[in-house]
Amino acid sequence: MLTIDGSMGEGGGQVLRSSLALSLLSGAPFRIDGIRAGRARPGLMRQHLVAVNAAAQVGDASVQGAEIGSTRLEFRPQAIKAGDYTFAIGSAGSTTLVFQTVLWPLLLGAASPSTLTFEGGTHNPMAPPYEFITSTFLPLLARMGGQVDAELTCHGFYPAGGGRWSTTIQPAQRLGRLSLLERGELKNLSARALLSALPASVALRELDTLAATLGWDRSACRPQMIKDSRGPGNVLLAFIESEQITEVVSGFGERGVSSERVAAGVASEVQRYLNANVPVGEHLADQLLLPMALGAGGVFRTLSPSRHCLTQLNLLKLFLGTSAVVTREGPDVSRIEVVSRSA
């Protein structure tokens, strides 16, 4: 049984989620100690427990320590089972992170298609929003040969939750190599401000500030009023569409934080991405490592690797023996090459 240090790297839930996915695919049981040791409230929160239980269902696994607040877990997988699953968090915890936990075993280890329904948070400040999954992540997965479709039924903003979306996963024998070294010509720059049960002025001020700061066409920056949400919410989304990839940068409104400040944060992240002239943004980088390692490998240029990214590389080496080369090409530019486990 592998022993995982839950405090490694950034010491968050990523260590647990990636360990679950890799355990299911490799068949290796593991024990993790110090779950989320780097967080203010260590141990399993509701969304992490849902990810554990989801992985256990998909992999017919036996689990010890699966309870709220637990800092230690043992996970023993068996056979991966395709099927129709519903995973309900019961809070605004991120459904997109639960999705990324069970995606890989059902995509690469199941014999038939699966349909998943998620209930909970779709737009959570600590996770990729739904639009990032559909506009950035899934198109690249499709380029590698993974067919995954998604449909949003209703939005779930923090803190009320109540969102719902579904996805259909077609099994793939193997993922192809992905090379993303150039972004290519910029094709479209746009923004959307999602708004639920809040004054329209919130969205308009965000869009005014973002467009003015970045010099974007204000007519391409539009509000979107959400009527299907359980509670109030606000998310500012910037879309950078280029020849090779669409990057989505998000910022979340919260009590006591002005619209101008939310927009300034998004603008700063957008400007950093554009200035670096790389195709892969900071948050996407660690999400590409696992499919590359499980598939035919790959290489991409990105910003300076985050602790999430370095943590993911360590986990891939531990579970799969994957080798990767991180090369610094500039003050805030890196090239990461992943050699697949079958190479």
N, C-alpha and C positions, 0 to 999 in steps of 0.2 A: 504494500500500500504506500502510495506517495504521501509525503507529509508536506503541506503547503503552509508557509508563513503568511497569514492574512495581513500582516503589517508591512509586507514587502512593497517597495515603490511608494505609490501614493496612499496605500493602506486603506482603500475604499472597497466598494462593492464589486468593482471590476474584477478583482482577484478571484472572488467567489464565482461570478457569472462565467468567466472564461474557463475556470477550472471545471465547472459543471459541463460545459459544452465539450471541452477537450476530453474529459473523462468518458462521456458517452461515446465519442467517436473512437477513442483509443482502446476503450474497454478497461482502462486502468482505474481501480478504486483509489480514493484519496481521503486523507484527513486534513482538515484545515483548522488551524488554531489562530486565535487573535483576529477573528472576523471583524473587518472594518475598524481595526485598532487605531487607525489614523483619523477617525471621525470623532466629533464632539460627543456623540451618542453611539458608542461601539455596539457591535452585535447585530443580529438580524432585525431589520425593520420589516414592515409588512410587505413591501415590494420585493425584498430579497427572499423572504419566506415563500412568496408566490413563485419566484424564479426557481427555488429549490424544489418545490412541490411539482412545478411544471416539468422540470428536468426528470424528476422521479417518475412521473406518469409516462413521459415520452420514452424513457429508458428502462421502465419496469425495475427501477432501482430500489434497494433498501437503504434507508437513511436513519441516522441517529443524530439527535441534537437539533432537529428542525422545529424550532419554537422561537417566538419573539424574544429578542434580547440575547439569544444564544451566541457565544463567541467561539464555539467549537462544533464541528460537524464532521460526520463520517458518511461517505457516499460510495455505494457499491452498485455499479450499473450492470444491467443484463442486456437483453435485446432491445434495439430501438424499434418502436411501434408507430407506424403511420396511423392517422385517424382524424377524427373531427374532435377538436378540443376547445374548451372555453376556459380561459384563465381570468378570473376576476380579482382585482387587487382590493377593492372595497375602500379605496382612498384615492388621493391624487397621485400616488406613486406611479412611476413611469412604466407604461405598458410597452414602450419601444425597447426598453432594456430587457424586459422579460422576453420579448420577441427575439432579440439578438442572442439570448441564451439558448433557446430551443431551435432556432433557425437552422444552424449548421448540422446537427444530427438528423433532422428531418429532411434536409436537402441532400446530404451526402451519405446518410446511413440507412435511410428507409427504402422500402421496396415499392411503395405506391404513394400517390399524392396525399397531402394532408391539408385540412382547412382549420385555421385557428381563429378564434374570436377573443379579443382582449377588451376588458372593461376596467376603467380607471383613468389615470392621467394620460392625456395625449400631448399636452404642452406643459412640461415641467422644467423649471430653471436648471435642474441638475442633470438633464438628459437631452438627447437629440429630439427635437419636435417631429411630429408626423411628417411635415413637409420636407425635412432633411432626409428622412427615410425614403420618401417617394421620388424626390427630385435629384438627390445626390447619390445615395447609397444603392438603391435598387437598380438604377440604370448601369452603374459600374458592375454590379453583380451579374446583370444580364449580359454584359460584354464578356464576362468570364464564362458564361454558359449556364448561369443559374436563373431559372424562370420562377419568379415570385411576383404575384399580383396582390395589390392592397386596395381596400376601399374603406373610407371613413364614413361612419354613420352619424356620430355626434362628437363634438369637441368636449374634452375634459381638461379644464384649466385648474391650476393650483390656486387655492387649496380645496375647492369643492370636488374636483374629479368628475366622475360620472360619464366619462367619454367612452366611446365604443368604436372599434374598427375590426376588420377581418382581413385575413390574408390566405391565399392558396399557394402552397409550395409544391412544385413539381420536382421529383427526385432527379438528381443528376449523377452520372457515373463519376465525373471528375470535372473540376473547374480548370479552365485554361489559364495561361499565363497573362498577367496584366502588366502593361508597361505604360506609365504615365510620367513622361519626362518633360513635356511641354504643355502649357495650357492652350496654346493656339490663340487665334484672334478672338477678341471679345465681341460677342454677338448682341448681347442685350443686358442692360442693367435696370433692375426694377426693384420695387419694394411693396410689401403689403403690411398693413397694421391691422391685426385681428382684434376685434373689440366686442366684448359681451357685457351687457348690463352696466355700461359706463358711459359717461358723456362723450359725444363724438369729438369734442375738442381735444381729448386725450390723443386720439389717433392722428388728428390733423396736425397737432403740434409736433408729434414724433416725425411725421413725414416731412413737414416743413424743415425741421432741423436737419434731418438726414440728407435731404436733397440739397440744402444749402451748403452743408459741410462737405459733401462729396462732389458737388457740382453736377448732380444727376438731374435729368429731366423730371420736373415735378409731376408732369402728367403721367409718368410711368410709376409713380409712387401713390398707391391708392389704399383707402380704408376698406375693410371688409367686416361688415356687421354680422356677428354670429348670434343666431337665435335658438340654436339647439343645445346650448350649454346649460348645465345645472346651476352654475354660479357665475359671478363676474370674472372677467379675465382680459388680459391684454398681452399680445405678443407682437413684436416688430420683427419682420422677416425681410432680409435683403438677399436678392437673387443675383448672382454673378454668372451669367451664362456665356461660356466660351466654346470653342470648337470641340474640345476634348472632355469637358466636364462642366457641370453646374454646381457651384458652391452656394450654400445657404448659410447665412449668418443670422443668428437670432438674439434678441434681447427681450427680457420679460419685465412688464410693468409690475410694480409692487407698491404697497402703501408707503407713503413718505418719500418716494423717489419720483422726481419730476419727469415729465415726458421728454424734456430736453436732455436730461441726464441719461435716460434709457437710449435715446437716439445717438447721443455722443458715444456711448459704449459700443453700439453696433457699428457706427462710422469708423471708430478707431480700429476695430477688428477687420473691417472691410479694407481699410487703407493699408493695414499691415499685410494682408493677403495680396492685394494688388501690387504693392511696392516690391514684394519678394519675387513676383513673376514666377510663381510655382503653381502647378495644377492642384495639388492636394493640400487642403487646409489642415489646421492643427487637430481638430476633432475627428476628421475623417481618417487621419493617418493610422491611429491605433486600431480602427475598425477594419482596415484593409489587410492588416497583418495576418489575421487568422485564416481568411479564405485563401490568401496567397500561400501560406504554409501548408494548408490542407490540399491545395490544388497543384498547379504546375509552377508555383513561385511567381516572382514578379519584381518590379523595380519602380520606384516613384520618387519624385522630388517634392519636398515639402518644407514647411517652416522648421525651426529648431524643434527637435522631438520633445514632447511633453513627458511628464512623469508617467502618465497613462500609457504612452507609447512604449517607453522603456520597460514598464512593468509587463506589458503584453509580450514583448520580446523575451523577457525572462521566463514567462510561463510557457511559451512555445518551445523554448529550449528544454525546459524541464519535462514536459509531457511528450514532445515529439522529437527532441534532439535537433530541432530546426536551427540552422545557422543563418545569421543575418549580418550584413555589413552596413554600418551607419557612417557615412562620409560627410563631413562638413564642407560645404562649397562656398559659404559666405557667412557674414555676421548673423543672418537669420535664415539661412537656407541649408538644407541637408538632403542628401540622397540616401535612400534606404533600399537595399536589395535583399530579398528573401529567397533562400534556396528551399525548394519544397522538400518534404520528407521522403519523397520517392526518387529524388535526384541522385 
